[in-house]
Amino acid sequence: MKVYLDNGATTRVDDRVVNAMLPYFTDKYGNASSLHSKGQEAKMALDESREIIAKRIGARFDEIIFTSGGTESDNLALKGIAYVNGKGHIITSKIEHSAILKSCEVLEKEGFKVTYLNVDKEGFVDLEQLKNSITRDTILVSIMHVNNEIGVIQDIAGIGKICKEKNILFHTDAVQSFCKVPIDVRRINVDLISLSAHKLHGPKGIGALYIKKSTQQKLKKIMDGGSHEFNLRAGTENIPGIVGFATAVRSFSNREIAHITRLRDKLIDGILKLPNVKLNGSREKRVCNNVNVSFKYIEGESLGGYLDAKGICSSSGSACTSRELKPSHVLTALGLDAVESQGSLRLTLGKFTTEKEIDYVLEVLPKIVEKLRRMSPLK
């Protein structure tokens, strides 16, 4: 049996998404900036797709800017705001995605100051620490909605409230939460939101950045060229990808969220029956598809290798840092030591995950854990 439980890295593209995209490769292939009929056909698809994605978060049509994915959206948000100001202070957390952390490293080298907030043992930002970190030079707060490794859901409404009171822009990376956790931009004070298609059974290479209308004049575009995307992101629009993105959004329903949540809970309950294992991150405030556990006396990469040999695809953390040998910066921030971090396993579900697959994992995993512990020099 083949079981794919690495949906936090990427997902299988929904057949409905593929079918919606195909005509825009072979028949409706015009450039959306062209004035002839083929171009206007593409422009219509662009507009309809933008409306679908905007509606999902309660945004205006002209507040959705299409990008190549979550990484570009994060870069545009941070650097776009920073470069308009020229100098200033940014607040983020120690458990952000590498697209945020490395952007902050670049900005620090260019003279910007960055504060990296701690998180508690479950992975949550302390709102009092956030409030106390704000200075008169603070220009932006960037805290992710759902963490890509441990799946915890931050209180973005609470963070947004603080930012609004202090008149500071707030960005959140919602790549892992979009369509899985409700977002209504009219009810929370969020100025910029990074989105991506391939975490929700859409195509790779397409994402978006929500930019509040009143914030758009406070952002400098970082891709120079034509006046595409309301003159905020130059480059010919990826119409097949955009159509696929919108179809994936439209196809991700509450029924599927309930299905994923039930299987996630079954998986967590089954794994926690094993001795010397702990769940990383909050159980209550957790995105529907994430399971992250640490096994004592086991090296996570070895566990992943044995699982793969049994047809089970898993990960020990973020796919973006999977080739790095150092402990996860997320688990380290939670207070886990190097041995605990190296013994971690991330299993992430999707809407195509079945109960039979979860049963198979719960049958195979305990045997592998027992075998590795017998071999382990860590005991």
Backbone torsions as a table, in degrees:
resi	resn	phi	psi	omega
1	MET	NA	138.6	174.2
2	LYS	-103.5	124.8	-178.7
3	VAL	-125.6	120.4	-179.0
4	TYR	-101.6	108.0	178.5
5	LEU	-123.7	47.7	175.8
6	ASP	-129.4	39.6	-178.4
7	ASN	-69.7	-12.9	173.0
8	GLY	-72.2	-21.3	177.1
9	ALA	-85.6	-50.0	173.8
10	THR	-167.0	166.5	-175.6
11	THR	-124.3	156.8	170.5
12	ARG	-64.9	135.2	179.4
13	VAL	-73.7	130.1	178.5
14	ASP	-61.0	139.1	179.1
15	ASP	-57.3	-35.1	178.6
16	ARG	-64.2	-33.9	178.5
17	VAL	-68.5	-47.4	179.0
18	VAL	-57.9	-47.0	-178.2
19	ASN	-64.1	-35.4	178.3
20	ALA	-69.8	-32.1	-177.1
21	MET	-77.7	-36.5	-169.2
22	LEU	-51.3	-45.1	-178.8
23	PRO	-60.5	-24.2	-177.0
24	TYR	-84.4	-0.6	169.8
25	PHE	-96.6	-35.0	-167.5
26	THR	-115.7	-22.9	-175.8
27	ASP	-125.5	-55.4	-177.9
28	LYS	-96.1	58.8	-168.6
29	TYR	-96.4	13.9	-176.1
30	GLY	-66.7	162.8	174.5
31	ASN	-85.1	127.5	-174.8
32	ALA	-64.2	-13.3	177.3
33	SER	-89.6	-8.9	-179.5
34	SER	-78.2	146.1	-175.2
35	LEU	-89.8	-11.3	-179.5
36	HIS	-76.9	177.6	-172.2
37	SER	-61.9	-39.0	178.8
38	LYS	-63.8	-41.3	178.4
39	GLY	-65.1	-42.3	-178.5
40	GLN	-70.1	-28.9	174.1
41	GLU	-62.6	-44.1	177.6
42	ALA	-66.9	-39.3	179.7
43	LYS	-62.9	-38.7	178.6
44	MET	-63.3	-42.2	178.3
45	ALA	-64.9	-39.1	177.4
46	LEU	-60.6	-48.1	-177.8
47	ASP	-65.0	-43.3	-179.5
48	GLU	-64.4	-40.4	179.8
49	SER	-67.3	-42.2	179.1
50	ARG	-60.1	-40.0	-179.3
51	GLU	-64.8	-40.8	179.9
52	ILE	-62.5	-45.4	-178.0
53	ILE	-70.3	-40.9	178.0
54	ALA	-60.5	-44.4	-177.7
55	LYS	-61.7	-34.0	-176.9
56	ARG	-62.8	-27.4	179.2
57	ILE	-114.2	10.9	178.2
58	GLY	73.1	25.0	-176.7
59	ALA	-95.5	169.2	172.1
60	ARG	-80.3	153.6	177.5
61	PHE	-51.5	-44.5	-174.5
62	ASP	-88.6	17.9	175.7
63	GLU	-107.2	2.0	178.1
64	ILE	-105.1	118.3	-179.8
65	ILE	-112.7	118.8	-178.3
66	PHE	-77.8	138.9	-179.3
67	THR	-131.6	-173.6	178.6
68	SER	-85.9	-3.8	179.7
69	GLY	152.0	-174.4	-176.7
70	GLY	-62.2	-38.2	-178.8
71	THR	-63.5	-45.4	178.3
72	GLU	-65.4	-39.4	179.2
73	SER	-61.2	-43.0	177.8
74	ASP	-62.8	-43.8	179.5
75	ASN	-63.2	-43.6	-179.8
76	LEU	-63.9	-41.1	-179.5
77	ALA	-63.6	-52.6	-175.2
78	LEU	-71.0	-52.3	-175.9
79	LYS	-72.6	-34.4	178.4
80	GLY	-61.3	-42.7	177.9
81	ILE	-72.4	-42.9	-178.1
82	ALA	-61.2	-45.6	-173.5
83	TYR	-71.9	-24.9	173.8
84	VAL	-68.2	-39.0	-178.4
85	ASN	-78.0	-30.6	179.0
86	GLY	83.6	-31.5	176.7
87	LYS	-157.7	169.8	177.3
88	GLY	141.9	-171.1	-171.9
89	HIS	-122.0	133.6	179.2
90	ILE	-119.2	141.0	176.8
91	ILE	-116.1	130.0	175.7
92	THR	-140.8	-169.1	179.0
93	SER	-119.9	167.0	-178.5
94	LYS	-77.0	-7.6	-175.9
95	ILE	-112.4	19.5	-179.4
96	GLU	-70.2	163.1	173.6
97	HIS	-63.6	153.2	-177.9
98	SER	-60.1	-26.4	177.9
99	ALA	-62.9	-33.2	176.3
100	ILE	-79.4	-50.0	-175.1
101	LEU	-62.9	-40.7	-179.6
102	LYS	-74.0	-31.7	173.5
103	SER	-63.7	-40.3	178.1
104	CYS	-65.2	-38.3	177.3
105	GLU	-60.3	-43.4	178.7
106	VAL	-62.2	-45.6	-178.6
107	LEU	-65.4	-34.6	176.3
108	GLU	-62.8	-40.2	178.6
109	LYS	-65.8	-23.4	-179.6
110	GLU	-93.4	7.1	173.3
111	GLY	105.3	-2.7	176.9
112	PHE	-79.9	149.5	175.6
113	LYS	-98.4	139.3	-178.8
114	VAL	-130.2	132.0	172.7
115	THR	-106.3	129.1	179.5
116	TYR	-106.6	108.1	-176.6
117	LEU	-72.1	144.3	172.2
118	ASN	-73.6	165.2	170.1
119	VAL	-126.2	160.4	178.1
120	ASP	-82.0	-174.8	-173.7
121	LYS	-66.6	-15.2	176.4
122	GLU	-99.1	-6.3	175.0
123	GLY	102.5	15.4	-176.6
124	PHE	-100.4	140.8	174.8
125	VAL	-70.4	140.5	175.5
126	ASP	-84.8	114.3	-176.4
127	LEU	-64.7	-28.9	177.1
128	GLU	-69.4	-40.8	176.9
129	GLN	-62.8	-40.4	176.3
130	LEU	-58.8	-49.8	-178.1
131	LYS	-59.6	-41.8	-178.2
132	ASN	-74.4	-16.4	-179.4
133	SER	-85.7	-14.5	-177.8
134	ILE	-73.1	131.6	177.0
135	THR	-121.8	176.5	178.7
136	ARG	-68.9	-13.5	178.5
137	ASP	-94.7	-3.6	-176.9
138	THR	-67.9	127.6	-178.7
139	ILE	-112.2	-20.6	-173.9
140	LEU	-158.7	140.1	168.6
141	VAL	-114.5	131.4	177.9
142	SER	-129.8	107.0	178.5
143	ILE	-128.6	127.6	-176.2
144	MET	-70.0	148.8	-179.1
145	HIS	-72.0	-53.8	178.0
146	VAL	-127.2	129.2	-179.5
147	ASN	-72.6	137.1	-174.9
148	ASN	-72.7	-19.1	179.8
149	GLU	-97.5	-47.0	-173.3
150	ILE	-108.7	-5.3	170.2
151	GLY	73.4	10.2	-178.2
152	VAL	-72.8	144.3	-178.4
153	ILE	-100.1	112.7	-179.7
154	GLN	-74.0	158.0	177.5
155	ASP	-82.3	77.1	-176.4
156	ILE	-71.2	-24.6	175.5
157	ALA	-66.4	-42.8	177.9
158	GLY	-66.0	-41.1	177.6
159	ILE	-64.7	-43.9	179.1
160	GLY	-61.2	-37.0	178.6
161	LYS	-62.2	-43.6	178.2
162	ILE	-63.0	-45.1	-179.0
163	CYS	-63.4	-39.2	179.4
164	LYS	-64.8	-42.4	179.1
165	GLU	-62.2	-33.7	-178.0
166	LYS	-94.8	0.9	-179.9
167	ASN	58.3	47.3	-179.1
168	ILE	-120.9	139.4	179.5
169	LEU	-68.5	145.1	-178.2
170	PHE	-127.5	125.2	176.0
171	HIS	-116.0	140.6	172.1
172	THR	-130.8	138.0	173.3
173	ASP	-85.7	108.4	-177.7
174	ALA	-109.1	25.3	-177.7
175	VAL	-58.3	-41.9	-177.8
176	GLN	-84.2	-16.6	-175.4
177	SER	-100.4	-24.2	-172.1
178	PHE	-55.3	125.7	-177.9
179	CYS	77.7	-13.5	178.1
180	LYS	-98.3	-28.3	177.9
181	VAL	-126.6	131.4	-178.5
182	PRO	-59.8	138.0	174.5
183	ILE	-132.4	126.9	175.0
184	ASP	-131.0	103.2	-173.4
185	VAL	-66.4	-17.9	179.2
186	ARG	-82.0	-12.7	-179.1
187	ARG	-106.1	-13.9	178.2
188	ILE	-126.3	150.9	-178.1
189	ASN	-89.0	82.1	175.3
190	VAL	-120.9	128.4	-176.3
191	ASP	-93.9	-29.3	-177.9
192	LEU	-143.4	135.7	-179.7
193	ILE	-135.7	125.4	176.8
194	SER	-87.9	134.1	-178.0
195	LEU	-130.7	157.9	178.0
196	SER	-149.7	151.3	-176.1
197	ALA	-88.3	-34.1	-165.9
198	HIS	-80.2	-1.6	173.1
199	LYS	-90.0	-5.8	-177.3
200	LEU	-130.4	37.7	175.3
201	HIS	70.7	29.0	170.8
202	GLY	-106.7	-176.5	-177.7
203	PRO	-78.6	157.4	172.9
204	LYS	-77.0	160.0	173.4
205	GLY	83.0	15.0	176.6
206	ILE	-142.7	133.8	177.9
207	GLY	-150.6	-169.3	179.5
208	ALA	-153.8	158.6	171.4
209	LEU	-125.2	117.3	170.0
210	TYR	-74.7	126.3	175.9
211	ILE	-127.4	112.9	178.6
212	LYS	-51.9	139.3	-174.0
213	LYS	-53.3	-44.1	-178.5
214	SER	-71.5	-12.5	-179.9
215	THR	-92.6	-18.5	-172.0
216	GLN	-61.1	-33.6	179.5
217	GLN	-75.9	-9.6	-179.8
218	LYS	-98.6	10.6	-176.4
219	LEU	-124.4	133.8	177.5
220	LYS	-97.3	129.3	178.5
221	LYS	-69.8	147.3	-177.3
222	ILE	-110.7	-2.4	173.5
223	MET	-113.5	110.9	-179.1
224	ASP	-91.0	147.0	-178.5
225	GLY	158.2	-131.1	-178.6
226	GLY	-75.4	-175.0	-175.1
227	SER	-98.2	28.5	-179.6
228	HIS	-61.3	161.5	174.4
229	GLU	50.6	54.0	177.6
230	PHE	56.8	32.8	178.6
231	ASN	63.1	29.1	179.8
232	LEU	-114.5	-14.5	178.8
233	ARG	-154.3	102.6	-177.0
234	ALA	-72.5	151.3	176.4
235	GLY	128.6	138.4	179.1
236	THR	-57.0	130.6	-176.6
237	GLU	-67.5	140.8	177.9
238	ASN	-83.7	83.2	-172.7
239	ILE	-62.4	-45.6	177.2
240	PRO	-58.2	-43.3	179.5
241	GLY	-64.3	-42.0	-179.4
242	ILE	-64.8	-42.6	176.7
243	VAL	-62.6	-41.5	177.4
244	GLY	-63.9	-40.4	177.9
245	PHE	-59.0	-50.5	-178.3
246	ALA	-63.4	-38.4	179.1
247	THR	-66.4	-39.3	177.4
248	ALA	-62.9	-40.9	178.2
249	VAL	-62.9	-46.8	-178.4
250	ARG	-66.0	-26.5	-175.1
251	SER	-91.0	-4.3	-177.8
252	PHE	-97.7	106.1	-170.3
253	SER	-109.8	167.7	175.8
254	ASN	-62.6	-31.6	177.4
255	ARG	-61.9	-40.7	179.1
256	GLU	-70.9	-36.0	176.3
257	ILE	-61.8	-42.6	178.7
258	ALA	-63.4	-39.9	178.2
259	HIS	-62.6	-47.6	-179.2
260	ILE	-64.1	-43.2	-178.5
261	THR	-61.3	-43.3	-179.5
262	ARG	-62.5	-43.3	179.6
263	LEU	-69.9	-36.1	176.3
264	ARG	-59.6	-46.9	-178.2
265	ASP	-64.5	-38.2	176.5
266	LYS	-63.0	-41.3	179.5
267	LEU	-65.9	-45.4	178.9
268	ILE	-61.3	-48.3	-178.9
269	ASP	-58.7	-41.4	-179.5
270	GLY	-67.0	-43.2	-178.9
271	ILE	-68.0	-39.3	-176.8
272	LEU	-71.1	-7.9	173.2
273	LYS	-74.0	-19.2	178.9
274	LEU	-73.3	149.3	178.5
275	PRO	-74.3	152.4	173.9
276	ASN	55.3	49.0	176.1
277	VAL	-136.0	143.8	179.2
278	LYS	-136.1	148.3	175.7
279	LEU	-84.2	130.5	178.5
280	ASN	-93.7	126.2	-178.5
281	GLY	93.5	167.1	-178.0
282	SER	-65.9	140.6	174.1
283	ARG	-82.4	-38.2	-174.7
284	GLU	-73.4	-45.8	-177.5
285	LYS	-102.3	70.3	-172.4
286	ARG	-133.4	138.5	178.4
287	VAL	-62.8	152.9	-169.0
288	CYS	-61.2	-22.7	-168.5
289	ASN	-112.4	7.5	-170.2
290	ASN	-109.3	131.9	169.9
291	VAL	-130.3	122.2	176.9
292	ASN	-132.3	117.9	-175.6
293	VAL	-129.6	153.6	174.1
294	SER	-117.4	132.3	178.5
295	PHE	-106.6	127.3	174.5
296	LYS	-70.5	145.2	174.2
297	TYR	69.4	20.2	179.8
298	ILE	-135.6	144.2	174.8
299	GLU	-95.8	124.2	-171.7
300	GLY	-59.7	-37.3	-179.6
301	GLU	-64.7	-37.4	177.1
302	SER	-65.5	-41.9	178.2
303	LEU	-60.3	-44.4	178.4
304	GLY	-62.0	-37.8	179.1
305	GLY	-65.4	-43.5	178.3
306	TYR	-66.5	-39.4	176.9
307	LEU	-62.1	-41.6	179.9
308	ASP	-62.4	-37.7	178.2
309	ALA	-63.6	-24.8	176.7
310	LYS	-94.7	9.0	176.2
311	GLY	87.5	13.7	-177.5
312	ILE	-108.6	117.2	178.9
313	CYS	-89.3	123.8	-179.4
314	SER	-139.0	-172.3	174.0
315	SER	-150.7	165.2	176.5
316	SER	-104.5	6.5	179.6
317	GLY	168.5	-147.8	-179.2
318	SER	-73.6	137.4	177.5
319	ALA	-63.3	-28.0	-177.6
320	CYS	-70.0	-18.4	-179.3
321	THR	-124.9	18.7	-172.2
322	SER	-66.5	-20.7	-178.9
323	ARG	-91.7	-0.8	177.4
324	GLU	-87.1	139.9	-176.1
325	LEU	-90.1	-13.4	-178.3
326	LYS	-74.1	155.6	-179.3
327	PRO	-59.3	153.2	177.9
328	SER	-57.7	128.9	178.4
329	HIS	-66.9	-25.7	178.8
330	VAL	-70.4	-50.2	-178.5
331	LEU	-67.8	-34.1	175.4
332	THR	-62.6	-40.6	179.2
333	ALA	-66.0	-25.9	177.1
334	LEU	-78.1	-9.3	178.8
335	GLY	102.2	4.9	177.2
336	LEU	-74.3	142.1	176.6
337	ASP	-81.2	177.5	-173.6
338	ALA	-61.1	-39.1	-179.0
339	VAL	-66.8	-43.9	178.7
340	GLU	-63.5	-41.6	179.9
341	SER	-63.7	-42.3	-178.8
342	GLN	-69.6	-16.4	178.3
343	GLY	-95.7	21.4	-175.9
344	SER	-92.0	154.6	178.1
345	LEU	-139.5	130.2	175.6
346	ARG	-110.8	124.6	175.0
347	LEU	-119.0	120.9	-177.4
348	THR	-124.9	130.1	-172.6
349	LEU	-95.8	164.2	175.2
350	GLY	-135.6	-179.3	-175.8
351	LYS	-73.1	-12.4	176.6
352	PHE	-95.3	-0.9	176.3
353	THR	-66.0	137.6	-178.0
354	THR	-114.0	161.0	177.5
355	GLU	-63.7	-36.6	178.0
356	LYS	-60.1	-38.3	179.0
357	GLU	-66.9	-41.6	179.0
358	ILE	-64.9	-40.9	177.0
359	ASP	-59.9	-40.3	179.5
360	TYR	-64.4	-43.4	178.6
361	VAL	-61.2	-43.8	-178.6
362	LEU	-70.4	-18.1	173.9
363	GLU	-82.2	-41.3	-173.9
364	VAL	-82.3	-42.5	-172.0
365	LEU	-56.9	-48.4	-178.5
366	PRO	-58.2	-36.5	-179.8
367	LYS	-67.3	-39.6	178.7
368	ILE	-67.8	-43.0	179.2
369	VAL	-59.8	-45.6	-180.0
370	GLU	-62.2	-42.7	179.8
371	LYS	-63.2	-45.9	-178.2
372	LEU	-67.1	-34.8	178.5
373	ARG	-68.8	-35.3	176.3
374	ARG	-63.6	-33.2	-177.9
375	MET	-86.2	-14.5	-167.3
376	SER	-71.9	134.6	172.1
377	PRO	-84.5	-1.1	-174.1
378	LEU	-83.8	-14.4	-176.7
379	LYS	-65.4	NA	NA
